[in-house]
Amino acid sequence: MRVLIIGSGAREHALAWAVSRSPEVNALYCAPGNGGTAALAQNIPLQILDFAQCAVWAAEHAIDLTIIGPDDPLGGGIVDAFQQRGLRVFGPTKAAARIESSKSWAKNLMQRYHIPTAQASSFDDLDVALRFLASNECRYPLVIKADGLAAGKGVSIVATRQEAEAAITALLVERRLGAAGSTILLEEFLEGREVSFFALSDGNTILPLAAACDYKRALDGDRGLNTGGMGAYSPPGFVDAALAEQIFRTILRPTITAMAQESCPFVGVLYAGLMLTKDGPKVLEFNARLGDPETQVMLPRLQSDLLSLFTAASEQRLAGMRIDWRPEAACGVVLASAGYPDQYQMGFPIRGLNQLPPDILAFHAGTRLAEDGQLLTSGGRVMTLVALGQNVAAARKRVYEEIERVQFQGRRYRQDIAAREEASPAAPE
């Protein structure tokens, strides 16, 4: 098969790594890719938000399957553009991707179909939103969410009415997030332990993938600004078989059924961000694709052929298939540029990758190859280093043992990824 992967992050590098291991693949391309994907595939300089350009290129190069990684192309309708040309593509349509691209649409869907989630109301008018803050319905802490895609910057938790008014004004009046914040959700704050759960769907059949935990804050101790993710581990010890079955039965399967009934069947990976509350698991948000950095710690654990699974999902024939996993756990730590997620510098040489032992995987994100072949930094999150181990503690120990081998100017990373799991896997957060 000839396969094209759309995207340039560590998630897409991990996808390329997993797909390249399939005996079915004989040509692999990444658009635009990064310095790491260049070692596995041919990088193609396509503009991934120019859907026509991408689809024409895929048609001209006889691509058998295109795999869409990031949220922006999915939310914009890249799958529709490929399907209109008769091209096979893995990912949800624009209508189905609304489960991520519009939080208010997703919330309404969950409320209509009784999928457990936090109570919320949506607003697009400042005065109406402020009246809600003054009402007896409003409780603090309060979660304020931008309706649209905001690169992980669309959620804030406020403790007072004054903080809430400032956050709402920033979105609805100052347009800090542009169109993504033109509608907002004011949502009940849920307490518990957070986990990400993934499932594969062909629109009708749904198969559970795996659970993972990521670290969104920039600094140790969950301090600092929100980021795209500073590390992750999988599987979390506190998600046992009974809890996984409950999540699948009460959240994942009903959501896929609901979307089919709404005439927007979901084909792709459904990513449920969950809070494990005293009343059971509830949805914080849905995403319409694999997560980053969760993908980097899930795919090394996958024993089944990823390309075969994605192909089957795109052809609506997942029924009867199964997904097998290696027994090991995985831990991944993101190496970031100093200053990320605020201002940071790029263009620094990366050294030491050739000194990593074979059991340490390096999934690139913000890297590029200079004309002389030198690998340089080109983003805030530069790469994710991943190790496997017989349990999370062993995987964590292994990745931190080797992390100092990789160096670049301004390199920084969190030192507490998976520490809470190692300390007490079943304890509440």
C-alpha positions as CSV (number, residue, x, y, z in Angstrom):
1,M,0.0,0.0,0.0
2,R,1.0,3.6,-0.6
3,V,0.2,5.7,2.5
4,L,0.2,9.4,3.2
5,I,0.2,10.8,6.7
6,I,-1.0,14.4,7.1
7,G,0.7,16.4,9.9
8,S,4.1,17.4,11.3
9,G,4.1,16.6,15.0
10,A,5.4,13.8,17.3
11,R,2.0,12.1,16.9
12,E,2.5,11.9,13.1
13,H,6.1,10.6,13.6
14,A,4.7,7.9,15.9
15,L,2.0,7.1,13.3
16,A,4.7,6.9,10.6
17,W,6.8,4.6,12.8
18,A,3.9,2.3,13.5
19,V,2.7,2.2,9.8
20,S,6.2,1.6,8.5
21,R,6.3,-1.7,10.5
22,S,3.3,-3.1,8.5
23,P,4.2,-5.6,5.9
24,E,1.4,-4.1,3.8
25,V,3.1,-0.7,3.2
26,N,5.5,-0.3,0.3
27,A,5.6,3.6,0.0
28,L,5.2,6.0,2.9
29,Y,4.8,9.8,2.7
30,C,4.4,12.5,5.3
31,A,3.0,16.0,4.6
32,P,4.8,18.1,5.7
33,G,6.5,15.8,8.2
34,N,9.6,16.7,10.2
35,G,13.2,15.8,10.7
36,G,12.2,12.5,12.3
37,T,9.7,11.4,9.7
38,A,12.3,12.0,7.0
39,A,14.1,8.8,8.2
40,L,11.0,6.7,7.7
41,A,9.1,8.3,4.9
42,Q,9.4,10.9,2.1
43,N,8.4,14.4,3.4
44,I,6.1,16.3,1.0
45,P,5.8,20.1,1.4
46,L,2.1,20.3,1.1
47,Q,-0.1,23.0,2.8
48,I,-2.3,20.8,5.0
49,L,-5.0,23.3,5.2
50,D,-5.2,23.5,1.4
51,F,-7.4,20.4,1.1
52,A,-7.6,20.5,-2.7
53,Q,-3.8,20.6,-3.0
54,C,-3.5,17.6,-0.7
55,A,-6.2,15.6,-2.4
56,V,-4.8,16.3,-5.9
57,W,-1.4,15.2,-4.8
58,A,-2.8,12.0,-3.3
59,A,-4.7,11.2,-6.4
60,E,-1.7,11.9,-8.7
61,H,0.6,9.7,-6.6
62,A,-1.9,6.8,-6.3
63,I,-2.2,6.9,-2.5
64,D,-4.1,4.0,-1.2
65,L,-4.8,5.5,2.3
66,T,-4.4,8.9,3.8
67,I,-4.2,9.2,7.6
68,I,-5.1,12.6,9.0
69,G,-3.3,13.5,12.3
70,P,-4.1,17.0,13.5
71,D,-7.4,18.6,14.5
72,D,-7.5,21.7,12.3
73,P,-7.7,19.8,8.9
74,L,-10.3,17.4,10.3
75,G,-12.4,20.3,11.7
76,G,-12.1,22.1,8.4
77,G,-13.3,19.2,6.2
78,I,-10.2,17.6,4.7
79,V,-11.8,14.1,4.8
80,D,-14.7,15.4,2.8
81,A,-12.4,16.8,0.2
82,F,-10.6,13.4,-0.2
83,Q,-13.9,11.5,-0.3
84,Q,-15.3,13.8,-3.0
85,R,-12.4,12.7,-5.2
86,G,-13.0,9.0,-4.4
87,L,-9.9,8.7,-2.2
88,R,-9.7,6.4,0.8
89,V,-9.0,8.4,3.9
90,F,-8.9,7.6,7.7
91,G,-10.6,10.2,9.9
92,P,-14.0,11.8,10.5
93,T,-15.9,14.0,8.2
94,K,-16.3,17.7,9.0
95,A,-19.8,17.0,10.4
96,A,-18.5,14.2,12.6
97,A,-15.4,16.2,13.7
98,R,-17.8,18.8,15.3
99,I,-17.5,16.6,18.3
100,E,-14.2,18.4,18.8
101,S,-14.5,21.5,16.7
102,S,-17.6,22.7,18.5
103,K,-17.8,22.1,22.2
104,S,-21.4,23.4,22.4
105,W,-22.4,20.9,19.6
106,A,-20.7,18.1,21.5
107,K,-22.3,19.1,24.8
108,N,-25.8,19.2,23.2
109,L,-25.2,15.8,21.8
110,M,-24.2,14.4,25.2
111,Q,-27.2,16.0,26.9
112,R,-29.7,14.6,24.3
113,Y,-28.3,11.1,24.5
114,H,-27.7,11.0,28.3
115,I,-24.0,10.6,28.0
116,P,-22.5,11.5,31.4
117,T,-20.8,14.9,31.4
118,A,-20.6,18.2,33.3
119,Q,-23.6,20.5,33.3
120,A,-23.0,23.5,31.0
121,S,-24.6,26.4,29.2
122,S,-23.4,28.1,26.0
123,F,-23.3,31.9,25.4
124,D,-22.4,34.2,22.5
125,D,-23.6,37.5,24.1
126,L,-21.6,39.2,26.9
127,D,-24.5,40.6,28.8
128,V,-26.4,37.3,28.9
129,A,-23.2,35.5,30.1
130,L,-22.7,38.1,32.8
131,R,-26.3,37.7,34.0
132,F,-25.6,34.0,34.4
133,L,-22.6,34.8,36.6
134,A,-24.9,36.9,38.8
135,S,-27.5,34.2,39.1
136,N,-28.0,31.5,41.7
137,E,-27.2,28.8,39.1
138,C,-23.5,29.8,39.0
139,R,-21.1,27.9,41.2
140,Y,-17.4,28.3,41.7
141,P,-14.9,27.1,40.7
142,L,-16.3,27.5,37.2
143,V,-14.9,26.2,33.9
144,I,-14.9,28.5,30.9
145,K,-14.4,27.0,27.5
146,A,-14.1,28.5,24.0
147,D,-16.4,26.6,21.7
148,G,-13.9,26.1,18.8
149,L,-10.5,24.7,18.2
150,A,-7.9,26.8,20.2
151,A,-4.7,24.7,20.3
152,G,-5.2,23.7,23.9
153,K,-5.6,27.4,25.0
154,G,-9.4,27.5,25.2
155,V,-10.1,26.3,28.7
156,S,-9.7,28.3,32.0
157,I,-10.8,27.5,35.5
158,V,-11.8,30.5,37.6
159,A,-12.4,30.8,41.3
160,T,-14.3,34.1,41.6
161,R,-16.9,36.1,39.7
162,Q,-14.3,38.8,39.0
163,E,-12.0,36.2,37.3
164,A,-14.9,34.8,35.4
165,E,-15.9,38.2,34.1
166,A,-12.4,38.9,32.9
167,A,-12.1,35.6,31.2
168,I,-15.5,36.0,29.4
169,T,-14.6,39.5,28.3
170,A,-11.3,38.3,26.9
171,L,-13.1,35.8,24.7
172,L,-16.4,37.5,23.7
173,V,-15.2,41.2,23.5
174,E,-11.5,41.2,23.1
175,R,-11.6,38.1,20.8
176,R,-8.4,36.7,22.3
177,L,-9.0,33.4,20.5
178,G,-10.7,34.9,17.4
179,A,-13.6,32.9,16.0
180,A,-12.9,30.0,18.3
181,G,-14.1,32.0,21.3
182,S,-17.1,33.7,19.7
183,T,-19.2,31.2,21.5
184,I,-18.3,30.0,25.0
185,L,-19.4,27.4,27.5
186,L,-19.8,28.0,31.2
187,E,-19.4,24.5,32.7
188,E,-19.6,22.8,36.1
189,F,-16.2,22.0,37.6
190,L,-15.7,18.3,38.0
191,E,-13.5,16.8,40.7
192,G,-11.6,13.5,40.4
193,R,-8.8,11.9,38.5
194,E,-8.4,12.7,34.8
195,V,-7.7,10.1,32.1
196,S,-7.7,9.9,28.3
197,F,-9.5,7.0,26.7
198,F,-9.3,6.1,23.0
199,A,-11.4,4.0,20.7
200,L,-11.4,3.1,17.0
201,S,-14.7,3.4,15.1
202,D,-15.8,2.7,11.5
203,G,-19.1,4.5,12.0
204,N,-20.9,1.5,13.4
205,T,-18.5,-0.9,15.1
206,I,-16.3,0.5,17.9
207,L,-13.2,-1.1,19.4
208,P,-11.5,0.1,22.6
209,L,-7.9,1.2,22.1
210,A,-6.1,2.2,25.3
211,A,-6.1,4.6,28.2
212,A,-3.3,7.1,28.9
213,C,-2.6,10.1,31.2
214,D,-0.9,13.2,29.9
215,Y,0.6,16.3,31.6
216,K,-0.6,19.6,30.2
217,R,1.1,22.1,32.5
218,A,4.6,23.4,31.5
219,L,6.3,22.9,34.9
220,D,6.8,20.2,37.5
221,G,4.0,19.9,40.0
222,D,1.4,20.8,37.4
223,R,2.4,24.5,37.6
224,G,2.8,27.0,34.8
225,L,0.9,27.6,31.6
226,N,-1.1,25.0,29.7
227,T,0.8,23.4,26.8
228,G,0.0,20.8,24.1
229,G,1.4,18.2,26.5
230,M,4.7,17.7,28.3
231,G,4.6,13.9,28.7
232,A,2.4,10.9,29.1
233,Y,2.2,7.3,30.3
234,S,0.1,4.3,29.4
235,P,-1.7,2.3,30.7
236,P,-2.7,4.0,34.0
237,G,-2.9,1.5,36.8
238,F,-6.1,2.9,38.2
239,V,-8.0,2.0,35.0
240,D,-8.8,-1.7,35.6
241,A,-10.9,-3.9,33.3
242,A,-14.1,-3.1,35.1
243,L,-13.6,0.6,34.7
244,A,-12.6,0.3,31.1
245,E,-15.7,-1.7,30.4
246,Q,-17.9,0.9,32.1
247,I,-16.3,3.8,30.1
248,F,-16.9,1.8,26.9
249,R,-20.5,0.9,27.8
250,T,-21.7,4.3,29.2
251,I,-19.7,6.8,27.1
252,L,-17.8,5.5,24.0
253,R,-20.3,3.1,22.5
254,P,-23.3,5.4,23.1
255,T,-21.5,8.3,21.5
256,I,-20.8,6.4,18.3
257,T,-24.4,5.2,18.3
258,A,-25.7,8.8,18.8
259,M,-23.6,10.2,16.0
260,A,-24.8,7.5,13.6
261,Q,-28.4,8.4,14.6
262,E,-27.6,12.1,14.0
263,S,-26.5,11.2,10.4
264,C,-22.9,12.0,11.0
265,P,-21.3,8.6,11.6
266,F,-17.8,8.8,13.2
267,V,-15.0,7.1,11.4
268,G,-11.6,7.4,13.1
269,V,-10.2,7.6,16.6
270,L,-12.6,9.0,19.2
271,Y,-10.6,10.5,22.1
272,A,-12.6,11.0,25.3
273,G,-11.0,13.2,28.0
274,L,-12.6,12.0,31.2
275,M,-12.9,12.8,34.8
276,L,-13.3,9.9,37.2
277,T,-15.7,11.5,39.7
278,K,-17.4,9.9,42.8
279,D,-20.5,9.5,40.6
280,G,-18.5,7.6,37.9
281,P,-16.7,8.7,34.7
282,K,-17.8,11.8,33.0
283,V,-16.8,13.5,29.7
284,L,-14.7,16.6,30.0
285,E,-14.4,16.9,26.2
286,F,-14.1,14.8,23.1
287,N,-11.4,15.0,20.4
288,A,-11.8,13.6,16.9
289,R,-8.3,12.1,16.6
290,L,-5.4,10.6,18.4
291,G,-3.8,12.7,21.2
292,D,-0.3,14.1,21.4
293,P,1.6,13.1,23.5
294,E,-0.6,10.1,24.3
295,T,-0.1,8.5,20.8
296,Q,3.6,8.4,21.5
297,V,3.1,6.1,24.5
298,M,0.2,4.1,23.1
299,L,1.6,3.0,19.7
300,P,4.8,1.4,21.0
301,R,2.5,-0.9,23.1
302,L,0.4,-1.9,20.1
303,Q,0.9,-5.4,18.8
304,S,-1.7,-5.4,16.1
305,D,-1.0,-4.0,12.6
306,L,-2.0,-0.3,12.8
307,L,-2.3,0.1,9.0
308,S,-4.7,-2.9,8.8
309,L,-6.9,-1.5,11.6
310,F,-7.1,2.0,10.0
311,T,-7.8,0.5,6.6
312,A,-10.6,-1.7,8.0
313,A,-12.1,1.3,9.8
314,S,-12.0,3.4,6.6
315,E,-13.9,0.6,4.8
316,Q,-16.5,0.0,7.5
317,R,-15.3,-3.5,8.3
318,L,-14.1,-3.5,11.9
319,A,-16.7,-6.0,13.0
320,G,-15.0,-9.2,14.1
321,M,-11.6,-7.6,14.4
322,R,-9.6,-7.4,17.6
323,I,-6.7,-5.3,18.9
324,D,-3.8,-6.9,20.7
325,W,-1.4,-5.1,23.1
326,R,2.1,-5.8,24.4
327,P,2.2,-6.4,28.2
328,E,4.6,-3.6,28.8
329,A,3.8,0.0,29.9
330,A,5.2,3.1,28.3
331,C,6.4,6.5,29.6
332,G,7.1,9.5,27.4
333,V,8.8,12.8,28.2
334,V,8.7,15.8,26.0
335,L,11.9,17.8,25.4
336,A,10.8,21.4,24.9
337,S,12.5,24.7,23.9
338,A,13.1,27.2,26.7
339,G,10.2,29.6,27.0
340,Y,7.6,27.3,25.6
341,P,4.6,27.7,25.5
342,D,5.4,31.5,25.3
343,Q,8.2,33.0,23.2
344,Y,11.0,30.6,22.4
345,Q,14.0,30.5,20.0
346,M,14.6,27.9,17.3
347,G,17.3,26.7,15.0
348,F,19.6,25.1,17.5
349,P,21.5,21.9,16.7
350,I,20.3,18.7,18.3
351,R,23.0,16.3,19.5
352,G,23.1,12.9,21.0
353,L,20.2,11.1,19.3
354,N,22.7,8.6,17.8
355,Q,23.8,7.8,21.4
356,L,20.4,6.6,22.5
357,P,20.1,2.9,23.1
358,P,17.8,0.9,20.7
359,D,15.0,0.6,23.4
360,I,14.5,4.4,23.6
361,L,12.3,5.9,20.9
362,A,12.6,9.5,19.9
363,F,9.4,10.9,18.2
364,H,10.2,14.2,16.6
365,A,7.9,17.3,16.6
366,G,9.7,20.6,16.3
367,T,12.7,19.4,14.2
368,R,13.9,20.1,10.7
369,L,16.9,19.1,8.6
370,A,19.2,21.8,7.4
371,E,20.7,21.7,3.9
372,D,23.8,20.1,5.3
373,G,21.8,17.4,7.0
374,Q,22.1,18.9,10.5
375,L,19.0,18.3,12.7
376,L,17.8,21.6,14.2
377,T,15.0,22.6,16.6
378,S,12.0,24.2,14.8
379,G,9.3,24.4,17.5
380,G,8.3,24.6,21.1
381,R,7.9,20.9,21.7
382,V,10.9,19.4,20.0
383,M,10.5,15.7,20.6
384,T,9.1,13.0,22.9
385,L,11.5,10.3,24.3
386,V,9.7,7.1,25.1
387,A,10.7,3.9,26.9
388,L,8.8,0.7,27.6
389,G,9.0,-1.3,30.9
390,Q,7.3,-4.1,32.7
391,N,5.3,-1.5,34.5
392,V,5.0,2.3,34.5
393,A,7.6,2.7,37.1
394,A,10.1,0.7,35.1
395,A,9.3,2.6,31.9
396,R,9.7,5.9,33.8
397,K,13.0,5.0,35.3
398,R,14.3,3.9,31.9
399,V,13.4,7.0,30.0
400,Y,14.9,9.3,32.6
401,E,18.1,7.3,32.7
402,E,18.8,8.1,29.1
403,I,17.2,11.6,28.7
404,E,20.4,13.5,29.2
405,R,22.0,12.0,26.1
406,V,19.9,14.4,23.9
407,Q,21.0,18.0,24.1
408,F,20.2,21.3,22.4
409,Q,20.4,24.9,23.6
410,G,17.5,25.8,25.9
411,R,16.4,22.2,26.3
412,R,14.0,21.6,29.2
413,Y,11.6,19.0,30.4
414,R,9.4,18.0,33.3
415,Q,11.0,15.7,35.8
416,D,7.8,14.3,37.3
417,I,6.1,12.6,34.3
418,A,4.4,9.4,35.7
419,A,5.7,10.1,39.2
420,R,2.2,10.1,40.7
421,E,1.5,6.7,39.1
422,E,4.7,5.3,40.5
423,A,3.9,6.6,43.9
424,S,0.3,5.4,44.1
425,P,-1.4,4.1,41.0
426,A,-4.8,3.8,42.6
427,A,-4.8,6.9,44.7
428,P,-7.1,9.9,43.8
429,E,-5.4,13.0,42.3
